[in-house]
């Protein structure tokens, strides 16, 4: 009979596995990942997304409507049942821009905790950015590089200035795809974006100087979708990068398409078809100002950063789900 110390490594790892879940309650959607934890690290086995669009109410009225309250509560109840199926033993849930702005956000947090036992922590834009940085650091080599990380959400855009794997500055800008939905023309939308880009450029120059970046990185659902559109429209094999000329072409193509055509031709869901244009325009204009020809698009964001924060130390391996 084997003693524990004599068991093969793969059996020891199986015995020591634990199932974790991370939830990102954003302004546009709720995203969750379920992952298996072992002594070597974590492997994501399921990703979930529910298009709640909390920011739609919050950014116009300052409150979450009763309808959105009920939708969100029901989404968490469904998540709870899925977590039970996967034997999840630890959950960490964090909320971002819309919940930061909502006057009745605490009421929603209490309702969800009462129904499911899941506590939601509303984090600052700075905390959000630092978690995103930890997720990117596990996917890209930032050693000896001047890097800018950008995460475009529904309610805010986080910028992280990095030099040689160290954070030089973090800022959360009050511009997001849901906030930018109500525009009369492309010109008006572009003007609103450029006003924020000017502030972003001052932040970048303060923390990284005027020298050209070594690497520009985009994270989150909107930028992941840009990578997928690159494959769809341009027939490219990779969705983990995009070039300025490609993003400019996407902007022109998508602006000329109707909402229905975006859903049909680009295989976008209804919750993404309208917000994708502001995301593309923010990316294109910032790349233009930075004179950056390429953006890296690793398949990570806040929920992956939340998972890493649950480990306490950098894992030997972190396997994403395709």
Secondary structure, DSSP 8 states (H G I E B T S, - for coil): ---GGGS-HHHHHHHT-EEEEEEEE-SS-EEEEEEEEETTEEEEEEEEEE---THHHHHHHSS--HHHHHHHHHHHHHHHHHHHHTT--EEEEEE-HHHHH-TTHHHHHHHHHHHH---EEE--HHHHHHHHHHHHHTTS--TT-EEEEEEE-SS-EEEEEEETTEEEEEEEES--TTTT---SSHHHHHHHHHHHHHHHHHHHHHHH-SS--SEEEEESHHHHHHHHHHHHHH--S-SSEEEHHHHHHHHHHHHTS-HHHHHHHH---HHHHTHHHHHHHHHHHHHHHHT--EEE--S--HHHHHHHHTTSS--SEEE---
